[in-house]
Amino acid sequence: MLHDTVRVNAPLRQVYDQWTRFEEFPRFMHGVVAVERTGARHLHWRTNIAGVRRDFDAEIVDQLPDERIAWRSVGGGVHQRGVVTFTPVDARHTRVRLAMEVEPEGVTERAAAALGIVSARVSGDLQRFKHFVEDRHAATGAERGRIRPSEATGPQPAGGGAPEAPGRGTPPA
């Protein structure tokens, strides 16, 4: 389980709205080539990490505006699930917490995970997100719809499809 937290010097709504601009992820997530929305709750990811190219799909299993977004991978040989939560610190600051479970594939990915490289990448991505948001006066857009776990396609893993967010409890089903 990977977790990290960052305090962003921007209001909750701006921070949440920017996170929902998945197409912007390559601007602050290393190794992410592109993220395309393929439906109201589906995303197609293209990554290139250490020369390993992958395409996979992800499904948003829970989205509550200004509070949380939970997802899981659905194909492409990538096995991950996670939840990002947003908490106002005050009117001008927001805490972003990310919890992810990632199953590394192959010897190289297992070694990278064991050495803490994956955890460091997640931490770096959150720091770059913080700076990305703070360098702007407004989000580049927003997806504010409510998505409930009961609306997700396919069988639901225990816990609503995402790991528990540190300090927030398991997302309600």
Contacts in CASP RR format, 6 or more apart in sequence:
PFRMAT RR
TARGET T0000
AUTHOR 0000-0000-0000
METHOD contacts of the structure
MODEL  1
MLHDTVRVNAPLRQVYDQWTRFEEFPRFMHGVVAVERTGARHLHWRTNIA
GVRRDFDAEIVDQLPDERIAWRSVGGGVHQRGVVTFTPVDARHTRVRLAM
EVEPEGVTERAAAALGIVSARVSGDLQRFKHFVEDRHAATGAERGRIRPS
EATGPQPAGGGAPEAPGRGTPPA
1 99 0 8 1.000
1 100 0 8 1.000
1 101 0 8 1.000
1 163 0 8 1.000
2 98 0 8 1.000
2 99 0 8 1.000
2 100 0 8 1.000
2 101 0 8 1.000
2 102 0 8 1.000
2 118 0 8 1.000
2 119 0 8 1.000
2 122 0 8 1.000
3 97 0 8 1.000
3 98 0 8 1.000
3 99 0 8 1.000
3 100 0 8 1.000
3 166 0 8 1.000
4 97 0 8 1.000
4 98 0 8 1.000
4 119 0 8 1.000
4 122 0 8 1.000
4 123 0 8 1.000
4 126 0 8 1.000
5 95 0 8 1.000
5 96 0 8 1.000
5 97 0 8 1.000
5 98 0 8 1.000
5 126 0 8 1.000
5 166 0 8 1.000
6 95 0 8 1.000
6 96 0 8 1.000
6 126 0 8 1.000
6 127 0 8 1.000
6 129 0 8 1.000
6 130 0 8 1.000
7 89 0 8 1.000
7 93 0 8 1.000
7 94 0 8 1.000
7 95 0 8 1.000
7 96 0 8 1.000
7 130 0 8 1.000
8 15 0 8 1.000
8 93 0 8 1.000
8 94 0 8 1.000
8 95 0 8 1.000
8 96 0 8 1.000
8 129 0 8 1.000
8 130 0 8 1.000
8 133 0 8 1.000
8 134 0 8 1.000
9 92 0 8 1.000
9 93 0 8 1.000
9 130 0 8 1.000
9 134 0 8 1.000
10 92 0 8 1.000
10 93 0 8 1.000
10 94 0 8 1.000
10 133 0 8 1.000
10 134 0 8 1.000
11 88 0 8 1.000
11 91 0 8 1.000
11 92 0 8 1.000
11 93 0 8 1.000
11 94 0 8 1.000
12 66 0 8 1.000
12 86 0 8 1.000
12 87 0 8 1.000
12 88 0 8 1.000
12 94 0 8 1.000
13 66 0 8 1.000
13 139 0 8 1.000
14 94 0 8 1.000
14 133 0 8 1.000
14 138 0 8 1.000
14 139 0 8 1.000
15 86 0 8 1.000
15 94 0 8 1.000
15 96 0 8 1.000
15 133 0 8 1.000
15 139 0 8 1.000
16 65 0 8 1.000
16 66 0 8 1.000
16 67 0 8 1.000
16 86 0 8 1.000
16 94 0 8 1.000
16 142 0 8 1.000
17 139 0 8 1.000
17 141 0 8 1.000
17 142 0 8 1.000
17 144 0 8 1.000
18 24 0 8 1.000
18 129 0 8 1.000
18 132 0 8 1.000
18 133 0 8 1.000
18 136 0 8 1.000
18 139 0 8 1.000
18 140 0 8 1.000
18 141 0 8 1.000
18 142 0 8 1.000
19 69 0 8 1.000
19 84 0 8 1.000
19 86 0 8 1.000
19 96 0 8 1.000
19 129 0 8 1.000
20 63 0 8 1.000
20 69 0 8 1.000
20 141 0 8 1.000
20 142 0 8 1.000
20 143 0 8 1.000
20 144 0 8 1.000
21 139 0 8 1.000
21 140 0 8 1.000
21 141 0 8 1.000
21 142 0 8 1.000
21 143 0 8 1.000
22 35 0 8 1.000
22 37 0 8 1.000
22 43 0 8 1.000
22 143 0 8 1.000
23 34 0 8 1.000
23 35 0 8 1.000
23 36 0 8 1.000
23 37 0 8 1.000
24 132 0 8 1.000
24 140 0 8 1.000
25 32 0 8 1.000
25 35 0 8 1.000
26 32 0 8 1.000
26 33 0 8 1.000
26 34 0 8 1.000
26 35 0 8 1.000
27 132 0 8 1.000
28 125 0 8 1.000
28 128 0 8 1.000
28 129 0 8 1.000
28 131 0 8 1.000
28 132 0 8 1.000
29 125 0 8 1.000
29 128 0 8 1.000
29 129 0 8 1.000
30 49 0 8 1.000
30 121 0 8 1.000
30 124 0 8 1.000
30 125 0 8 1.000
30 128 0 8 1.000
31 47 0 8 1.000
31 48 0 8 1.000
31 49 0 8 1.000
32 45 0 8 1.000
32 46 0 8 1.000
32 47 0 8 1.000
33 46 0 8 1.000
33 47 0 8 1.000
33 48 0 8 1.000
33 53 0 8 1.000
34 45 0 8 1.000
34 46 0 8 1.000
35 43 0 8 1.000
35 44 0 8 1.000
35 45 0 8 1.000
35 46 0 8 1.000
36 43 0 8 1.000
36 44 0 8 1.000
37 43 0 8 1.000
37 143 0 8 1.000
38 44 0 8 1.000
38 57 0 8 1.000
40 147 0 8 1.000
41 59 0 8 1.000
41 60 0 8 1.000
41 61 0 8 1.000
41 63 0 8 1.000
41 147 0 8 1.000
41 151 0 8 1.000
41 152 0 8 1.000
41 153 0 8 1.000
42 57 0 8 1.000
42 58 0 8 1.000
42 59 0 8 1.000
42 60 0 8 1.000
42 74 0 8 1.000
43 57 0 8 1.000
43 58 0 8 1.000
43 59 0 8 1.000
43 60 0 8 1.000
43 71 0 8 1.000
44 55 0 8 1.000
44 56 0 8 1.000
44 57 0 8 1.000
45 54 0 8 1.000
45 55 0 8 1.000
45 56 0 8 1.000
45 57 0 8 1.000
45 58 0 8 1.000
45 78 0 8 1.000
46 53 0 8 1.000
46 54 0 8 1.000
46 55 0 8 1.000
47 53 0 8 1.000
47 54 0 8 1.000
47 55 0 8 1.000
47 56 0 8 1.000
48 54 0 8 1.000
50 108 0 8 1.000
50 112 0 8 1.000
52 108 0 8 1.000
52 109 0 8 1.000
54 76 0 8 1.000
54 77 0 8 1.000
54 78 0 8 1.000
55 76 0 8 1.000
56 73 0 8 1.000
56 74 0 8 1.000
56 75 0 8 1.000
56 76 0 8 1.000
56 77 0 8 1.000
56 78 0 8 1.000
57 73 0 8 1.000
57 74 0 8 1.000
57 75 0 8 1.000
57 76 0 8 1.000
58 71 0 8 1.000
58 72 0 8 1.000
58 73 0 8 1.000
58 74 0 8 1.000
59 71 0 8 1.000
59 72 0 8 1.000
59 73 0 8 1.000
59 74 0 8 1.000
59 152 0 8 1.000
59 153 0 8 1.000
60 69 0 8 1.000
60 70 0 8 1.000
60 71 0 8 1.000
60 147 0 8 1.000
61 70 0 8 1.000
61 71 0 8 1.000
61 72 0 8 1.000
61 147 0 8 1.000
61 149 0 8 1.000
61 152 0 8 1.000
61 156 0 8 1.000
61 160 0 8 1.000
61 161 0 8 1.000
61 162 0 8 1.000
62 68 0 8 1.000
62 69 0 8 1.000
62 70 0 8 1.000
62 83 0 8 1.000
62 147 0 8 1.000
62 148 0 8 1.000
62 149 0 8 1.000
62 160 0 8 1.000
62 161 0 8 1.000
62 162 0 8 1.000
62 171 0 8 1.000
63 69 0 8 1.000
63 70 0 8 1.000
63 143 0 8 1.000
63 145 0 8 1.000
63 146 0 8 1.000
63 147 0 8 1.000
64 146 0 8 1.000
64 171 0 8 1.000
65 144 0 8 1.000
65 145 0 8 1.000
65 146 0 8 1.000
66 86 0 8 1.000
67 85 0 8 1.000
67 86 0 8 1.000
68 83 0 8 1.000
68 84 0 8 1.000
68 85 0 8 1.000
68 86 0 8 1.000
68 165 0 8 1.000
68 168 0 8 1.000
68 171 0 8 1.000
69 83 0 8 1.000
69 84 0 8 1.000
70 81 0 8 1.000
70 82 0 8 1.000
70 83 0 8 1.000
70 84 0 8 1.000
70 149 0 8 1.000
70 160 0 8 1.000
70 161 0 8 1.000
70 162 0 8 1.000
70 171 0 8 1.000
71 81 0 8 1.000
71 82 0 8 1.000
71 83 0 8 1.000
71 162 0 8 1.000
72 80 0 8 1.000
72 81 0 8 1.000
72 82 0 8 1.000
72 157 0 8 1.000
72 161 0 8 1.000
72 162 0 8 1.000
73 79 0 8 1.000
73 80 0 8 1.000
73 81 0 8 1.000
74 153 0 8 1.000
77 105 0 8 1.000
78 105 0 8 1.000
79 102 0 8 1.000
79 103 0 8 1.000
79 105 0 8 1.000
80 100 0 8 1.000
80 101 0 8 1.000
80 102 0 8 1.000
80 103 0 8 1.000
81 100 0 8 1.000
81 101 0 8 1.000
81 157 0 8 1.000
81 161 0 8 1.000
81 162 0 8 1.000
81 163 0 8 1.000
82 98 0 8 1.000
82 99 0 8 1.000
82 100 0 8 1.000
82 101 0 8 1.000
82 161 0 8 1.000
82 162 0 8 1.000
82 163 0 8 1.000
83 98 0 8 1.000
83 99 0 8 1.000
83 162 0 8 1.000
83 163 0 8 1.000
83 164 0 8 1.000
83 165 0 8 1.000
83 171 0 8 1.000
84 96 0 8 1.000
84 97 0 8 1.000
84 98 0 8 1.000
84 99 0 8 1.000
84 165 0 8 1.000
85 96 0 8 1.000
85 97 0 8 1.000
85 165 0 8 1.000
85 168 0 8 1.000
86 94 0 8 1.000
86 95 0 8 1.000
86 96 0 8 1.000
87 94 0 8 1.000
87 95 0 8 1.000
87 97 0 8 1.000
87 168 0 8 1.000
88 94 0 8 1.000
88 95 0 8 1.000
89 95 0 8 1.000
96 126 0 8 1.000
96 129 0 8 1.000
96 130 0 8 1.000
97 165 0 8 1.000
97 166 0 8 1.000
97 167 0 8 1.000
97 168 0 8 1.000
98 122 0 8 1.000
98 126 0 8 1.000
99 162 0 8 1.000
99 163 0 8 1.000
99 164 0 8 1.000
99 165 0 8 1.000
99 166 0 8 1.000
100 122 0 8 1.000
100 163 0 8 1.000
101 163 0 8 1.000
102 113 0 8 1.000
102 118 0 8 1.000
104 110 0 8 1.000
104 112 0 8 1.000
104 113 0 8 1.000
104 118 0 8 1.000
109 118 0 8 1.000
112 118 0 8 1.000
113 119 0 8 1.000
133 139 0 8 1.000
149 156 0 8 1.000
149 160 0 8 1.000
149 161 0 8 1.000
149 171 0 8 1.000
149 172 0 8 1.000
149 173 0 8 1.000
150 173 0 8 1.000
152 160 0 8 1.000
152 161 0 8 1.000
156 173 0 8 1.000
159 170 0 8 1.000
159 171 0 8 1.000
159 173 0 8 1.000
160 170 0 8 1.000
160 171 0 8 1.000
160 173 0 8 1.000
162 171 0 8 1.000
164 170 0 8 1.000
165 171 0 8 1.000
END
